C-alpha cells in the first residue's frame, strides 16, 4: 500500500517517524524509486511487518495510518479496530481480500453456510429450554396434586414451595452462581406490591388445585389474557379490535369447560379466577414500580419476590389452617403408608415449582415475548393432557371442546398482541 501510493504520485513527500526517535525525516518520493531508496523502504516495511506480526495485527494499512509506528500495543489495537480485523487474524492486506469473502450479497452461499449452523444451534437451544420448562411444569403439577389429595392444606404447601425457592436463591447467591442484586430500601418498597399480588396468585392457584382437577384449573387459568386486557384498558392502555376479538373464544371456551366439568367446584373455579387476577396485577404493577431497577435480571427479581411472598403468606397460613396441620399430617401418613413417600412428594413439588418458574424467566430472556406466549399456551396443553393421563380424570366431549376453544383463543391473543406491539414500535 505504501509502495503503490508513492509510485502513483512520485512527486509527493511523506514523513516517516521512527518508533525509537522523536525526529522526523522527510523522504522524497522520487528518491525511493532508486535502488537505495527501495532498499530503505523494504527494510522499513520489513520492520513494520515484523512488529505487526509480533502483536498479531495484519498489514495492508494505508500510508496515513502506517506513517507512524509506536511502541504501545494500544495504538496497533486502534488500527486493528479501524480496519475491522480482530487480534490474531492472518496478516493479509485488505486489498488482497476478495469481495466475496466480506460481502454477504456477493457470496450468498458463504452466508448460508455460516447462518445455517447458527440457526440449527439456536433451534436446538430453544428446544432444550422449552423441554426443561415443560418437563418441570408437568412434574410440579403432578406432585402438587398428589400431595393435595393426601394433605389438603394448600396454604401450608404454597408456603413451603415459596420457602424452597427462597433457599434455592440463597444458595445460588452464596455460591456466586447468580449475581446477588444490591438491596436498597427503595428496591424493597418497590417489590412489596408485586410480591403481594404474586402471593395472591400463587395461593389461589393452590386452593383451586386442591378442589378440582388440574386440567380444569389450567383451562380456567388460560383466561388470564382476558383480565390483562380489561385491567390494562382501565389503566389507559388501548387495544386494537383483533385483540378484543381474540378474547371472545377464551371466554366461550372457559364457560363451556366450566359447565361440563365433572369435578366442578365453586371454590376451585373462584381460586383459578382470583389467581388470574393476582398474576395480571403483579405484571402490571411490576412494570410501573420496577422501572428504576432494570439492572436486576428476571431470576433475581423472582427470587426476591418469592422471599417477600413467603413473609406475606406463612403467617396467614398459620391463622387459616394451622390448627388442622397435625391431624391432617397423621391422616396423610396413614393413607400413603410410608412417611418418606409424602416427604419426597412435598419436596418435589417445592423444588419443581421454583425450577419451572426459573426456566420460564430464562426462556423469556432467550426468546421473544411472542414465542414465549405461544410456548406458554402449548405448555398448558401439555400439562392438561399429562394430568388427564396420570390421574385419569373423566373428560366429556363438550368439556374437551371447550378446553380446546379456550386454548386456541389464547393462541389468537398472542398473535394479536404481537401485531399490536409491532405496530406501536413502528409508530415510535
Buried (B, 14 or more C-beta within 10 A) or exposed (E): BBBEBBEEEEEEEBEBBEEEEEEEEEBBBEEBBEEEBBEBBEEBBEEBEEBBEEBBBBBBBBBEEBBEBEEEBEBBBEBBEEBEBEEEEEEEEBEEEEEEEEEBEEBEEBEEEEEEEEEEEEEEEBEEBBEBBBBBBBBBBBBBBBBBBBBBBBBBBBBBBBBBBBBBBEEBBEEEEBEBBEEEEEBEEBBEBBBBBBBBBBBBBBBBBBBBBBBBBBBBBBBBBBBBBBBBEEEEEEBEEBBBEBBEBBBBBBBBBBEBBEBBBEEBBBBBBBBBBBBBBBBBBBEEBBEEBEEBBBBBBBBBBBBBBBEBBBEBBBEBBBEEBEEBBEEBBEEBEEEEBBEEBBBBBBBBBBBBBBBBBBBBEBBEEBBBBBBBBBBBBBBBEBBBEBBEBEBEEEBBBBBBBBBBBBBBBBBBBBBBEEEEEEEE
